[in-house]
């Protein structure tokens, strides 16, 4: 059956070329790539579309339209979707097309604006495979920026759980190298799917930047927020009180563990302190967490008084998650979702190392985030949210 289907696709592609010559090449290539992706999906399942077998690892879930620019023109492809737990992405397509394209542009801008070094020039040649002129960069940048701008301003909806984080990248500003803040917001929608809500790049003061960013999310329609999770970033708590007053804030448990190490006086105490904090934050309920915290504060009151004082003041900021059912806490008690995203961003920005301006940095980060968000929104649900949790 597979061979018959393959032959049919090949014959149809050949008919396009016979009928239209080179003008039919785009359609012919689309037919062949779509068929190759269907075959690859069947191999990933270990079964043909209608075949019944105990070894099947997933099920077909329709197709998602995607336009891909190629050397022979724009290809209108149908990406096979899956359900049932198996992960699948056609190897015929280059994953991360937008982010790689944006990285090339960022590197090209550095080259054109006189920031290049031997290393930068080598990377540019490896990525682009050719010399890039300023006019080529301008045209490509305009097209990409239009797409990314539309994504950054798309309407938002009901998102019960929001996670916030900040990272910093180096860029040139006023003749010197400065650290620029990149603010990122992700969330879990009312349907239980992950999404990247937004991103902002600015050299402004921490609280001002956070407040502007949070206001922009609300203006785009973000509502129904139950809990916001983040680290204790400078200015963030003040901005949250101003923009999202009444919404519960939970301090990231992973960051609490990391922050505590600065207050541990001796290296041999670190594992015990980490274990005590982990036990507090993973307690079965709020009252037990309070009891364990009280015991730990008393335990370190004499041997590590600064640590004890820090724990008493800071650990309770991670107790907000206890208001949620136990089934939801593990994935919502920290910003691990953002941590993995930040690692992917760092993998791309590390190559550039120094951006010529804020626009170049925003372009690259937006491309990575847009790509990731689309993947999250089309994959299986991240959480099964009980309707009783969500306000009407």
Residue, then its C-alpha position, 0 to 999 in steps of 0.5 A: x500500500x505504501x509503494x502504491x501511494x508513493x508511486x501515485x505522488x511521484x506520478x502526480x509530481x511528474x505530470x505537473x512538470x510535464x504540463x507546466x515545465x519549470x513553472x510546475x516545479x513548485x507544485x511538484x516539489x510540494x507534492x513530493x515533500x508532503x508525501x515524504x512527511x506523511x511517510x515519515x509520520x507513519x514510520x514514527x507511529x510504527x504503523x500505516x494510517x489505518x493499520x491496527x497494531x499493538x506496536x502503534x506509538x501515536x495517531x494522525x491528527x490532521x495537517x497544519x498549513x505552512x508556507x516555506x520560502x525556498x530557492x525555487x519559490x514559496x512552497x505551500x506545505x501541509x505539516x502532519x500533526x500527531x496525537x497520543x504522546x509521540x513527538x514528531x517534526x518532519x526532518x524534511x523541514x528545517x526546525x527553527x527557520x525563523x530564529x536561524x534567519x534572525x540570527x543571520x540578520x543579527x550577525x549581518x548587522x554587526x558586520x555592516x556596522x563595523x562591529x565585526x571581528x575575525x570571529x564574527x566574519x567567520x560565523x557570518x560566512x558559515x551561517x549565510x554562505x555568501x557575502x551579505x550587502x546592506x541592501x539585502x539585509x535591509x530587505x530581509x530585515x523589513x520582511x522579518x520585522x513585519x512578521x515578528x511585530x505582528x506576533x508581538x502585538x497579537x491579542x491575548x486571552x484568558x491565561x490563569x497562570x503566568x511566569x515572568x523572567x528577565x535575562x541580560x544581553x550585551x549591546x552597543x549604546x552611546x559608544x560603549x557596551x551596556x547590559x540590556x534587559x530582556x523581559x519574557x512572559x509565558x503562560x498556561x492558557x485556560x485550555x491548559x496549553x503553554x504559550x509565550x505571551x510577550x517579550x520586551x527589550x529596554x535599557x530603562x530602569x527595572x520597575x519602569x520597564x516591568x510596569x510598561x511590559x505588564x501594561x502591554x500584556x493587559x492592553x493586548x487582552x491578558x485576563x483571568x490571571x490567578x497566579x504569577x510566578x517569578x524570581x524576586x527581580x528588582x522592581x518587579x513586585x512593585x510593578x505587579x502591585x501596580x498593574x496586577x493588584x489582587x493577583x497572587x504572586x509566587x516566588x520561584x522555588x528553584x530561585x529560592x534554593x539558589x538564592x539561599x546559598x549566598x547566606x550559607x556560611x560554610x560549604x559543608x552546610x549547603x547540602x543540608x540547607x538545600x534539603x531542608x528548603x526542599x522539604x519545606x517547599x514540597x510539603x503536602x500543604x501550607x500548614x506543614x510547610x509553615x511548621x517545617x520552616x519554623x523548625x529550620x529557622x530555629x535550627x540555624x538561628x545560632x549557627x547561621x543567623x543570617x540564613x535563618x533571618x533570610x529563610x523566615x523573610x523569603x521562604x514564605x514568598x514561595x507558599x502561594x502555590x499551596x493554594x492550588x491542587x497538588x496535581x498542579x503545583x509541580x509545574x507551577x511552583x517554579x519558572x522551569x518552563x522559562x529556564x529551558x526557554x532561556x537556555x535556547x535563547x542563550x544558545x543563539x545569542x551566545x554566537x552573536x555575543x554583542x548586538x549593535x542595537x536594541x532592535x537587533x536583539x529584539x529581532x533574534x529573541x522574538x524569532x526564537x520565542x515565536x517559533x517556540x510558542x507555535x510549537x507549544x500551542x500545537x502540542x499536547x496540553x501542558x496541564x489538565x485544569x479543573x474548571x472549578x479553578x478558573x473564575x467565570 
